């Protein structure tokens, strides 16, 4: 089987998927406000359609005059590329609403396969023109296509692993994308406060993270805070902006910043304690600014319907 036949076959399958997805989206369409983005998509779609119309006489009339056999195949390929391109453009400009899992799977297949086809064309050109191999076995192209598809399918896992490694080995920079993604996963699971503290200490690169909930301190490492000091922390005045004022005796234990954890109604139900960043004696302003968004996410992760407010004295033994 020649490379061109393999290419046309794959194009036909992808265009069929794309056309079906476009028809389903058209059937389930909702009224959209005409915006510059939607206008741009429709304009590009009309340009692609015009390209097909202009290409029809070129491929079906002029090319046979030059001795090319089966010129209609080129027209079919052009139409298929147009359908796939319009579908991908609709996804890129978000004029298509992927409302169910099947539509998302089809979109992933089409986009990843299109990338794989571009790779295969480049591979073919390199194979033929650089290495001067004109009659390459079809198994080589099929194997390469299968392998690149496998790599693209595993791409989310590869990026997850890359983010994990980068967050783990780099102590000077923080991969906020990975941290936010992990906290979002925590929000859908029954995560414990000490697990969140350990995670933040490791990946935000702080020497200490503590979470004070319902009278109990969950820490990334043990620090010697007495009950009187914990009581003082629980009774700190609410912050004017974000961070509360930390007493000097608390700073002596390596806690340099404290903020309240608030639920969706704005009621404080706990506190988070921040130590010094790794390699520093105390956090700088940029470290705290970076932590503010993370603290808000942690508050949302640990919040629950049972916590209607933080009882500042509720933890104390009677």
Secondary structure, DSSP 8 states (H G I E B T S, - for coil): --HHHHHHHHHHHHHHHHHHHHHHHHHT-------HHHHHHHHHHHHHHHHHHHHHHIIIIIHHHTT-S-THHHHHHHHHHHHHHHHHHHHHTT-S---SHHHHHHHHHHHHHHHHHHHHHHHHHIIIIIS--SS--HHHHHHHHHHHHHHHHTHHHHHHHHHHHHHHH-SSS--HHHHHHHHHHHHTTT--HHHHHHHHHHHTTBS-EEEEETTEEEESS-----HHHHHHHHT----SSSEE---HHHHTTT--EEEEEE-TTS-EEEEEEE--BTTSSS--HHHHHHHHHHHHHHHHHH--TT-SS--TTTTS--
